[in-house]
């Protein structure tokens, strides 16, 4: 666990999160669809070794979609919390190289609303569909054309990268317009984030509580099953804790869970549970 980089991909449906994940791994691992109905439905986590470093990518459904209902969204937020516990080393906020209409700006507004300043210390903005950049233009110049994008990237420490979903895979004469080059640079940025945060990951009371329960469940599984591998034990424990937390948090809305996950929801959960929540601590309250 300590040697694995946990990376959560967040963004709207259709922005290319699954493709980005596959591009980072250099192989087809996540489901990629051509229509909204075949996009990622559930939070998925896959682990691969890249240049000797174990990396877990957590691909999420569209947490910032405006059309997702409570029944769709809430279970996947809970699933994401358990799969990335005790917390991600990096958030990849996935956007498209495109003309930013009101709808796209609403997504950026949601990102700013849900992310705490602490969580943004671990965030990188990654643009997909890089072929939409004008010839010779780099992503930084594209960002400067939009006040909203500029502000988001600034709040993420100036960190932004770009990949392409169609044309940047093979034999690009322009080194910048190469997915291989861009992934290498992205992985360097992720390592800089980890180093800058003293080797730690983004975490909070809820993520730590989820990890404690997962570890407790792992101990129980080891006592009863000698044939499962370490990875299988971990996955079984995560599934059990996911079901447990889903029942426990039944009265908490998806929006509140998302803000708690991303660090701005202490006030929201206190409002829901009452002023005693602060004294008890968020994690202790969430266990009840």
N, C-alpha and C positions, 0 to 999 in steps of 0.2 A: 504493500500500500504506500509506504513512504517513498519508494522509488518510482511510482507511477504518477504521471501527469494526468490529472482529470480535467477535461476541457468540455464545457457545456456550450452548445450552439443554440443561439436564440434568434428568432426572427419570424417574420410573417410567412405563412404558407405561400409557396411558389417563389420564394426568394433564393432558393438553391442551397439550403442547409445540407441536405443529404449529399448533393453533388460535391459540396465543399469537403464534407467528411471523407468521401471516397477519394477525392483528390489528395487530401492530406495523407491518407493511407496508401495511395498508389494502387488501389484495387477496388473492385466493386464489392462493398460490404453492406451498405445501406440501400433500402428500397428507393428507387428514383422513378417518379411517374411523369407522364405527359399531361395529366389533368389534375385539378384539385382533388378529385375523388380518389386518386391513386397516390397522393402524397403521404408523408409520414402520418400515421394515425396515432401511434403510441410512442412514448419516450423509449428510445433504444440506446443501449450502451454496448460498445464493442471495444476490444483492446487489441492492439498490435504493437510490435516493436519497430521503432524507426530509428535507425542509426544507433542501435544499442539502448535506446530509451523506451521504456514501456509507456504507451500513451493510451488512455481511455477517452474515447469521444462519446459524449452523450448528446444524441440527436433528438431534438424536441419537436412536437407539433407546434402549430402557430400560437404561442402564448400571447402574442400581441395582435392576433386577428380580431377584427371587430365583430365577425359573424359567429364566433365560437360560443356555444352555450355552456351553461354550468355543468351539465352532465358530461360533456366532452372534455372540458378543460380541467376541472378539479382533480380527477384521478391521475392525470398525467403530470400535474404539478407535484402531487404526492410522490408519484413514481420517480420523478426527477430528483426530488430531495433525497430519496433513499438510494438511488443509483450513484449520486455524486457525493454522498456523505463520506467523510466529515466536512466536505466542501470542495469546490473546484479550484484548481490553480489558475484557471483563466476562463473568462466568458468571451465567446466570439459572438459579437452582435452583427448579424448578417443582413446586409442591405444590397440593393441592386444598383448598378450604374444605369441610371435612367433619368428622365425628366421628372423632377419631384413635384407631383401634383398634391392636391389637398389630402388625398388618401394616404400617400406615402409620408407626408409630413405628420399625419395623425399617428403613424407607427412610431416615428421618432419621438413625438410627444409622449407616447405611452412608455417608451424606453426611459425617457428622462423622469417620468412620473414614478416608475416602479424601482429604478435603480437608486440605491443610496450612494453617496459620495465614496463610502468605503468600498462598495462593490465595484465601482468604476475604476478603482485602483488596479483591478484585476481584469479589466476589459480591453478588448481590441475590436475595432470596427473593421469588418472584412466585407468588401464589395464583390459581388459576383457579376457575371456578364461583362467582363472587362473589354470584350471586343466592341462595346458601345462607346468606349473612349475614342476621341478623335485621334488621328495619327499623330504620334509624337507626344501626346498629352499623358501626364502621369496622374495618379489618383489624387495626389495632394492638390493639384490644380483644379480638378473636378470638385473637390470638397470646398475649396475656397469660393466657388460660385454660388453656394447656398449658405445663408446665415445659420439655418437650422443644423445642417450637416457640420459646419465649421464648429459650432458650439458643442455638439455631441463629441466630435473627435477631440476637441480641446479638453473636454472633461474626462476623456479617456487617455489623457497624457499625451495627446498627439499621435497616438498609435492607430494606423490604418494600413490595410493591405488590399490587394485586388487579385482575383483569379478570373479565369474565363471558363464558361461552361461548354464551349464548342471548339474554339480554334487555337487555344494556347497549349495544346498538349504535346505536339511533336515538331521538332526541327524548326523552331522559330529563330529567324535571323536576328530579331530584336530580343536581346536577352531579357529585357524587362517584361516583354510580353510572352513569358514562358511560365507555365504553372509550376514547373520544377523549381525555377528560380524563386518564384513568389512563395511557395511552400517553405523553401529553405529559409527565406527571410522571415516568414511568419513564425517558424519554430524558434528562430533566434530571438524574436521579440517575446515569445512566451517564456523562454529561459531568462530573459532580462527581467520580466515581471516577477518570476519566482525568486530570482536573486535579489531584486529590489525589495521584496517582501520577506527577506531573511529566510528563504526556503519554504515558507509556509503557504497555506492555501487560504482562500476566502472562507470564513466560517462564521457561524453565529450560534445562539443557544439551540435553535431548532435543529440545525444540521448536526451539532454535537450530540444532542439527545438522540437523534436517529442513529448515529454511529454507535452510541453506547448500547442501544437496543439491538442493533445488528450484531455487535460483538458478543453480547449475552446469548443471542440465538445461535451464533456460531459455536459457542462452547457446548450448548445443549446438543447440537447436531453431532459434534465430534464424539460425545459420550454414547450416542446411539447408533452411529454409522461409521464404520472403519473403511468403507470402500469408496467414499466420495473424495475427490481431489479437493485441494484448497479452494480452487476457483469454484467448484460445484457447491461446496459448503457455503461460500460467500454468497453465491447467487440464490441458493435456497433460503438463506437467512434474510436476504434483501426482500425476497418475495413474501416471506412471513411478516416482516415488519411493515411492508407496504400495506398488506391487508389489515394489519392491526391499526396503523395510523389512519387508514381510510375510514375505519369504523369510529375511531376516537375523535376525528376532526369533522364528523358528519355535519355539524351545525355551523362550520366556518366556511365562508364563501371562497370561491376561487381567487377573487381579487385580493382578499385579505391574505390568503396563503402565499400568493405571488409576491406581495409586498413584504411579508415576513421573510420569505426566502431570499429576496434581494436586498433586505436590510432596512427598509423604511417603514415596516409594518408594526413596530412595537406599539406605537400610538393606536393603530387601527385595532390590533388584537386586544389592547387594554380597553378600548371603547366597547368592543364586543363582549368581553368577559367581565368588565367592571374594574374599578380603580384598584382593587386588591391584587390585580395581575402584576402590577409593578413590584409590589413588595414580595410576592411569591417568586417572581422571576418568570420570564416568558416560557422557558423550557419546562419548569415545574407545572405551570398552569396547563400547558399543552399536553402533559402526561395524564391529566385527570380525565 
